[in-house]
Amino acid sequence: MTDDRRDKIRAFRPNGVHTKFFYRDVIDVVEAAGGKIDVMVLPKVHEAADVLFADRLLTQIEQNVGLPVGRIRLEVLIESAKAVLHAEQIAASTPRLAGLIFGVVDYAGSIGARDTVREQFALYHYPKAKTVAAARAAGIDVVDGVTLQFRDLQQCEHDARSAAQMGFDGKWAIHPDQVPVINRVFTPSQEEITRAREIIDLYERSDINSGLGAVVYKDEMVDAASLPIERKKLAIARKTGLL
């Protein structure tokens, strides 16, 4: 029997940093299984100090049990008004931080929303966009939260496409049926891969041969600002084995 978990990211999520259970969760789990943990997901973070507290606690445990310091990364849930306002400081708080995740349900409760909604990107555009910007400025990943309507796969696909268009790297699933939908949306299609290759090749040839700063691709202007989007598609395609 083979262990298909070897190439998977293994994460655990303790209770919130501000609860009385947090430190014991971290100590007990990391001391017992730290060598098999890749990421600790921090819920209910409000500011950079919360992340630094978790970072220092992990460092002390790693030193105590002989684990490489910093190998266990952190991912932080941005799910309160205070966290959104401090997103830049949170994202830049420690080299151990690997990514931000926007938690829509707790955020809705934090701001006193009347109910959870289907049109997340209409009502919560600002906090989602701020989370993306903070992560990108810090050079870390950023993941969108869940679609609660777990039987409505069209809604899940709509939310996933909106997240991808906004710049999120991925999306959390709340039910196994959502996983293939999310993976399909965030994986570039063959048409997108072909387009990305053609645009990059066209721009590089034009830049080398004639020094043009902008070129035309199928009636669309392409310049250097367009290239990161296309290069990201090709990077995802390589990582997923499509190239």
Secondary structure as GFF3:
##gff-version 3
##sequence-region A 1 243
A	DSSP	beta_strand	11	12	.	.	.	ID=ss1
A	DSSP	alpha_helix	22	33	.	.	.	ID=ss2
A	DSSP	three_ten_helix	34	36	.	.	.	ID=ss3
A	DSSP	beta_strand	39	42	.	.	.	ID=ss4
A	DSSP	alpha_helix	48	65	.	.	.	ID=ss5
A	DSSP	beta_strand	73	78	.	.	.	ID=ss6
A	DSSP	alpha_helix	81	85	.	.	.	ID=ss7
A	DSSP	alpha_helix	87	91	.	.	.	ID=ss8
A	DSSP	beta_strand	97	102	.	.	.	ID=ss9
A	DSSP	alpha_helix	104	111	.	.	.	ID=ss10
A	DSSP	alpha_helix	120	123	.	.	.	ID=ss11
A	DSSP	alpha_helix	125	138	.	.	.	ID=ss12
A	DSSP	beta_strand	141	144	.	.	.	ID=ss13
A	DSSP	alpha_helix	153	166	.	.	.	ID=ss14
A	DSSP	beta_strand	170	171	.	.	.	ID=ss15
A	DSSP	alpha_helix	178	186	.	.	.	ID=ss16
A	DSSP	alpha_helix	190	210	.	.	.	ID=ss17
A	DSSP	beta_strand	214	217	.	.	.	ID=ss18
A	DSSP	beta_strand	220	223	.	.	.	ID=ss19
A	DSSP	three_ten_helix	224	226	.	.	.	ID=ss20
A	DSSP	alpha_helix	227	239	.	.	.	ID=ss21
###
